[in-house]
Amino acid sequence: MTLFTGWRSMARRLLPDGVVVPAALRTRDFYLEPLAEEHSDGDYEAWMSSIEHIQATPGFIGWVWPPSAGMTKGENLASVRRHARHHAAGVGFTYAVLTPSGDVIGCVYIYPAADARYDCELRTWVRADRADLDRPVHEAVLDWLNREWPFRAILSHPRA
């Protein structure tokens, strides 16, 4: 199986030197943590149980991820590690979306936009059985980016 490679060759930092990544977002219904190895099993279960739902989510319709055939746990762990390296290098930021009790229910991706008119692109998803949080997660993260991050133009994928 071919792993998603769209973000592997990131070279430029998403934030200017000296800019500190804003603290994680926390709401009554969910919170964000930088995606890390300890989230791998929950992340894997969340998206593998929701492939069709994610593929129908704005920002993922017709996109290269998630693969319809899924991935192995090992491939997912490699992907999680890659996102963690991107975060550490400042070239992209991936967050696990967690319930107040700590269950992984989705992810948030903040990466350079392919369209040069934008500073970054935001993609968010939640698992199918938490679809009620799709719009609240997306809107809260977009508001957080506008308030606390130094972006002037964000390519977002609004919900209807």
C-alpha positions in Angstrom: 0.0 0.0 0.0 1.2 3.5 -0.7 1.2 5.8 2.2 -0.1 9.3 1.8 2.9 11.4 0.9 1.3 14.9 0.4 3.0 16.4 3.4 6.3 14.6 3.5 8.4 17.1 1.5 7.5 20.2 3.5 10.5 22.4 3.6 9.4 25.8 4.8 8.2 26.6 8.3 4.5 27.5 8.5 5.1 30.1 11.2 7.8 32.7 11.1 10.9 32.2 13.3 10.3 33.3 16.8 6.6 32.8 16.7 5.4 30.4 19.4 2.7 27.9 18.6 -0.4 28.9 20.5 -1.5 26.8 23.4 -3.9 24.0 22.7 -7.6 24.7 22.3 -10.0 23.5 25.0 -13.8 23.7 25.0 -16.6 22.2 27.0 -17.1 19.4 24.5 -13.5 18.7 23.3 -9.9 19.7 23.4 -6.9 19.5 21.1 -3.5 18.0 21.8 -0.6 17.8 19.3 -1.0 14.4 17.6 1.6 12.0 19.1 2.4 8.3 19.4 0.1 7.9 22.4 -2.9 8.8 20.2 -2.0 6.3 17.5 -4.4 3.5 18.5 -7.3 5.9 19.2 -6.6 7.8 15.9 -6.5 4.6 14.0 -9.8 3.3 15.4 -11.5 6.7 14.9 -10.7 7.2 11.2 -10.9 3.5 10.2 -14.4 3.3 11.6 -15.4 6.5 9.7 -13.7 6.4 6.3 -16.9 7.1 4.3 -18.0 9.8 6.7 -14.6 11.5 6.5 -14.5 11.2 2.7 -17.8 13.1 2.7 -16.6 15.8 5.0 -15.7 19.2 3.5 -11.9 19.4 2.9 -11.7 15.6 2.3 -14.2 15.2 -0.6 -12.1 14.0 -3.5 -8.9 14.3 -1.5 -6.1 11.7 -1.2 -6.9 10.8 2.4 -8.3 8.7 4.0 -7.6 5.8 1.7 -10.8 3.7 1.0 -8.9 0.5 1.8 -7.6 1.9 5.1 -4.1 1.3 6.4 -2.4 -1.1 8.8 -1.8 0.0 12.4 1.9 0.2 11.6 1.3 2.5 8.6 -0.9 4.7 10.8 1.8 4.9 13.5 4.3 6.0 10.8 1.8 8.6 9.7 1.4 9.8 13.3 5.1 10.0 13.8 5.5 12.0 10.5 2.9 14.5 11.7 4.7 14.8 15.0 8.0 15.5 13.2 6.2 18.2 11.1 4.8 19.8 14.3 8.3 19.8 15.9 9.8 21.3 12.7 7.1 23.9 12.5 6.1 22.9 8.9 2.6 21.8 9.8 0.5 21.2 12.8 -1.8 18.2 13.4 -3.9 17.9 16.6 -5.9 15.0 18.0 -9.4 16.0 18.8 -10.3 14.4 22.2 -13.4 14.2 24.4 -13.1 15.5 27.9 -12.4 11.9 29.0 -9.5 11.7 26.5 -10.9 9.6 23.7 -9.7 10.4 20.2 -12.6 11.5 18.1 -10.9 13.3 15.2 -8.0 15.3 13.9 -7.2 18.9 12.9 -4.6 19.7 10.2 -3.0 23.1 9.8 -0.6 23.0 6.9 0.6 25.3 4.1 -2.0 25.9 1.5 -1.3 24.9 -2.1 -3.0 28.2 -3.1 -0.5 31.0 -2.5 -3.3 33.4 -1.6 -3.5 31.7 1.7 -1.1 31.4 4.7 -2.4 28.0 5.7 -5.1 25.4 5.0 -7.3 24.0 7.7 -8.9 20.5 7.5 -10.9 18.9 10.3 -12.7 15.7 10.8 -14.5 13.8 13.5 -15.5 10.2 13.6 -19.0 9.3 12.2 -20.5 8.5 15.6 -19.6 12.1 16.8 -20.8 13.8 13.6 -22.7 16.3 15.9 -19.3 17.8 16.7 -18.1 18.3 13.1 -19.3 21.9 12.7 -18.5 22.9 16.3 -14.9 21.6 16.0 -14.3 23.2 12.6 -15.7 26.6 13.7 -13.9 26.6 17.1 -10.6 25.8 15.4 -11.1 28.4 12.7 -11.9 31.0 15.4 -8.8 29.9 17.4 -6.6 30.3 14.3 -8.0 33.8 13.6 -7.6 34.9 17.2 -4.3 33.4 18.3 -2.3 32.4 15.3 -0.5 34.9 13.0 -2.4 34.0 9.9 -4.1 36.6 7.7 -5.7 34.3 5.2 -6.9 30.8 6.1 -8.1 28.4 3.5 -11.0 26.7 5.3 -13.6 24.1 4.3 -16.8 25.6 5.8 -19.6 23.4 6.9 -23.1 24.0 5.4 
